[in-house]
Amino acid sequence: MTNEIRVLVVDDSAVVRQVMTAILSEAPGIKVIGAASDPIFALEKMRREWPDVITLDVEMPRMDGITFLRKVMAERPTPVVICSSLTDAGAETTMQALAAGAVSIITKPTLGLKSFLQDAAADVVAAVRAAARANLRPLANPRPVEAKLSADAVLPPVGSQAMAQTTETLVAIGTSTGGTQALEVLLTALPRVCPGMVIVQHMPEKFTASFAQRLNSLCEIEVLEAQDGQRVIPGRALIAPGGKHMMVRRSGAQYVVEVRDGPLVNRHRPSVDVLFRSVARYAGKNALGIIMTGMGDDGARGLKEMHDAGAYTLAQDEASCVVYGMPKEAVKMGGVDRSLPLSALAGALLVGARVS
């Protein structure tokens, strides 16, 4: 018996297969059991030995990556890390892959691929380790070694500036690994008449716009990638752009979002802690906070700040999380009023926000 994470690399680029194999083979506790140039070859290898994690390109010959992913998830759900180019045309394809069950994304450029993958070795290894811990059902060591900044780096903790009472509840949601699927379940269950929402989903820049567009096409509510100064209004969900922090501030009796640059917080930008702290400050007890599936602890402290400011707070429960990291830490810190399965969050959101 071995505790090694067995990985299969599937990519039509010989360079990617070579570099990914080298990166993962050098990582303790990871064993590359094979590399395949397309899904047909991959399936042949998997019949002999099924991997614990698959790294997968999207555009390949004979069978595209999404079709292969759906086949794998239907036959034997297995954590899949998408390795995709950051192109406008490919972003929607990658969103489809995430919706089909992929756990996370490694972004790769169209030029300088070999040097990029070598520079991103720690991210590749962390993504594979996180994927191996994913809790999948039918349909990673943290990266070293940089200072882990708190929300103080973007928004210092100060006294509340929330109104004592408003007629509208603001809902703030934070999620990471597994969140693309979880958000789809939550948001598609909401009626058009629902509170305004602000959402941080850990995701690279250029992907959040396609993610928001896809959700907007599926939901009764309006789902947009947030723009600086945009109003938070009932029936609208604003998703933080990848690579930017998003905060809420008050403009008279209204809430607007502020989108800006800043350092990584909890090694993320956007950071859930930054959003939640701003909501605690400016909305206070007029807010509802939800922390969902994700690796690490981003958002746990911010949810506690929202809770202490009088907000009602929810966490996705362990059984329905792909990775029970962020909600677990929030519960441990005492910032969660209730833990609920994913299927119950929409109803609880409407009740907690006093929407009938």
Secondary structure as GFF3:
##gff-version 3
##sequence-region A 1 356
A	DSSP	beta_strand	5	10	.	.	.	ID=ss1
A	DSSP	alpha_helix	14	25	.	.	.	ID=ss2
A	DSSP	beta_strand	30	36	.	.	.	ID=ss3
A	DSSP	alpha_helix	39	48	.	.	.	ID=ss4
A	DSSP	beta_strand	53	56	.	.	.	ID=ss5
A	DSSP	alpha_helix	65	75	.	.	.	ID=ss6
A	DSSP	beta_strand	80	85	.	.	.	ID=ss7
A	DSSP	alpha_helix	88	99	.	.	.	ID=ss8
A	DSSP	beta_strand	104	108	.	.	.	ID=ss9
A	DSSP	alpha_helix	113	119	.	.	.	ID=ss10
A	DSSP	alpha_helix	121	132	.	.	.	ID=ss11
A	DSSP	three_ten_helix	151	153	.	.	.	ID=ss12
A	DSSP	beta_strand	170	175	.	.	.	ID=ss13
A	DSSP	alpha_helix	179	188	.	.	.	ID=ss14
A	DSSP	beta_strand	197	201	.	.	.	ID=ss15
A	DSSP	alpha_helix	207	218	.	.	.	ID=ss16
A	DSSP	beta_strand	222	225	.	.	.	ID=ss17
A	DSSP	beta_strand	231	232	.	.	.	ID=ss18
A	DSSP	beta_strand	236	239	.	.	.	ID=ss19
A	DSSP	beta_strand	245	251	.	.	.	ID=ss20
A	DSSP	beta_strand	254	260	.	.	.	ID=ss21
A	DSSP	alpha_helix	272	282	.	.	.	ID=ss22
A	DSSP	three_ten_helix	284	286	.	.	.	ID=ss23
A	DSSP	beta_strand	287	291	.	.	.	ID=ss24
A	DSSP	alpha_helix	300	308	.	.	.	ID=ss25
A	DSSP	beta_strand	312	316	.	.	.	ID=ss26
A	DSSP	three_ten_helix	318	320	.	.	.	ID=ss27
A	DSSP	alpha_helix	326	332	.	.	.	ID=ss28
A	DSSP	beta_strand	338	340	.	.	.	ID=ss29
A	DSSP	alpha_helix	342	352	.	.	.	ID=ss30
###
